[in-house]
Amino acid sequence: MVAQLIDGKGIGQTIKAEIAEEVKELVKQGCKPGLAVILVGDDPASATYVKNKEKATLAAGMTSRLIRLSAETTQEELLSHVRQLNEDNDIHGILVQLPLPKHLDEDEVIRTITPDKDVDGFHPINVGKMVIGQPTYLSCTPYGIIELLERTNVEIAGRHAVVIGRSNIVGKPMGQLLLQRDATVTYCHSRTPNLAEMTKQADILVVAVGRAKMIDASYVKEGAVVIDVGMNRDEQGKLCGDVDFDSVKEVSSAITPVPGGVGPMTITMLLKNTVHSAKRACGIEQ
Ligand SMILES: Nc1nc2c(c(=O)[nH]1)N[C@@H](CN(C=O)c1ccc(C(=O)N[C@@H](CCC(=O)O)C(=O)O)cc1)CN2
């Protein structure tokens, strides 16, 4: 079987063009969406993601505000920036780039972002709304994966989806979003015995384990759709996912590459959430 390549980069570009058109119309109505990103410390990967977010925000015609703070920033200083942004009418989305330096309390920072501007969808109120199926901001990576599945016509209802990983940002919301679309969902994680026995039952396999090329063809059922959330470096320093792409593409029916699969969708859905927040703030949408 030759797998269909799920082109996150291309699909992301299409959605970004749709967003840019929508922003143009909003600006005409006097409503310019604004995103603020706070970066604490000098983690090089985080700096790259933040730069890409800034670029994408500006390219969509939106306001971008970047707040760079030193690695020694105190919890109170960080919270004070978040509180100021909560009150700023030009800013509709607030994002604090994760991970934060170890001395900072990530949960408290997320709780301090007003849920109305939590375009990452990480605030407990928004997570709760997502779980009970109320409209809210969805965590960008799982939201992007749903968009990829829908735009490539992958049937979700009635399929068995296996999610490897249980992080608050990806694994847990991923399972919930698939469940809401009537998949039968199994969560697997580092303490799951006989992992391959579970993953071989998956029609849709979402892999977010954080280990380079861990999932090879022996974990995958013939014809499964495989979504790779991993972002690792291989022995040559080349970017790779959690899935051994070369082996899994031979058995799957569709697969996301790394780079160019899930990653670009994360930033795309962030723009979508920010536009939605602006429309609510401007009274254009509920
Ligand atoms: N506040 C948040 N922090 C983090 C999030 C998040 O959604 N909100 N997610 C990740 C990192 N992330 C966005 O912040 C992110 C990761 C990867 C990509 C991406 O486009 N990857 C590219 C490759 C990029 C490269 O060459 O290095 C790809 O897969 O093609 C975008 C965003 C953790 N923190």
The ligand as a MOL file (V3000), in Angstrom:
LIG
                    3D

  0  0  0     0  0            999 V3000
M  V30 BEGIN CTAB
M  V30 COUNTS 34 36 0 0 0
M  V30 BEGIN ATOM
M  V30 1 N 1.8860 28.2010 24.3600 0
M  V30 2 C 2.2070 27.1490 23.5970 0
M  V30 3 N 3.4100 26.5770 23.7290 0
M  V30 4 C 3.6980 25.4960 22.9550 0
M  V30 5 C 2.7830 25.0050 21.9870 0
M  V30 6 C 1.5360 25.6240 21.8810 0
M  V30 7 O 0.6390 25.2250 21.0850 0
M  V30 8 N 1.2830 26.7040 22.6930 0
M  V30 9 N 3.1520 23.9770 21.1190 0
M  V30 10 C 4.5410 23.5480 21.0360 0
M  V30 11 C 5.4210 24.2640 20.0630 0
M  V30 12 N 4.7890 24.9220 18.9070 0
M  V30 13 C 4.0900 26.0510 19.1190 0
M  V30 14 O 4.2540 26.7750 20.0390 0
M  V30 15 C 5.0690 24.5260 17.5610 0
M  V30 16 C 5.8520 23.4360 17.2640 0
M  V30 17 C 6.1790 23.1310 15.9450 0
M  V30 18 C 5.7180 23.8980 14.9040 0
M  V30 19 C 6.0890 23.6530 13.4890 0
M  V30 20 O 5.6070 24.3300 12.6140 0
M  V30 21 N 6.9920 22.7150 13.1940 0
M  V30 22 C 7.5100 22.5460 11.8710 0
M  V30 23 C 9.0220 22.4090 11.9210 0
M  V30 24 C 9.6790 23.6150 12.5260 0
M  V30 25 C 11.2050 23.5330 12.4880 0
M  V30 26 O 11.7520 23.4760 11.3960 0
M  V30 27 O 11.8190 23.5470 13.5730 0
M  V30 28 C 6.9210 21.3140 11.1990 0
M  V30 29 O 6.5360 20.3620 11.9110 0
M  V30 30 O 6.8610 21.3050 9.9720 0
M  V30 31 C 4.9230 24.9780 15.1990 0
M  V30 32 C 4.5980 25.2880 16.5140 0
M  V30 33 C 5.1970 23.6700 22.4160 0
M  V30 34 N 4.9260 24.8940 23.0560 0
M  V30 END ATOM
M  V30 BEGIN BOND
M  V30 1 1 1 2
M  V30 2 2 2 3
M  V30 3 1 2 8
M  V30 4 1 3 4
M  V30 5 2 4 5
M  V30 6 1 4 34
M  V30 7 1 5 6
M  V30 8 1 5 9
M  V30 9 2 6 7
M  V30 10 1 6 8
M  V30 11 1 9 10
M  V30 12 1 10 11
M  V30 13 1 10 33
M  V30 14 1 11 12
M  V30 15 1 12 13
M  V30 16 1 12 15
M  V30 17 2 13 14
M  V30 18 1 15 16
M  V30 19 2 15 32
M  V30 20 2 16 17
M  V30 21 1 17 18
M  V30 22 1 18 19
M  V30 23 2 18 31
M  V30 24 2 19 20
M  V30 25 1 19 21
M  V30 26 1 21 22
M  V30 27 1 22 23
M  V30 28 1 22 28
M  V30 29 1 23 24
M  V30 30 1 24 25
M  V30 31 2 25 26
M  V30 32 1 25 27
M  V30 33 2 28 29
M  V30 34 1 28 30
M  V30 35 1 31 32
M  V30 36 1 33 34
M  V30 END BOND
M  V30 END CTAB
M  END
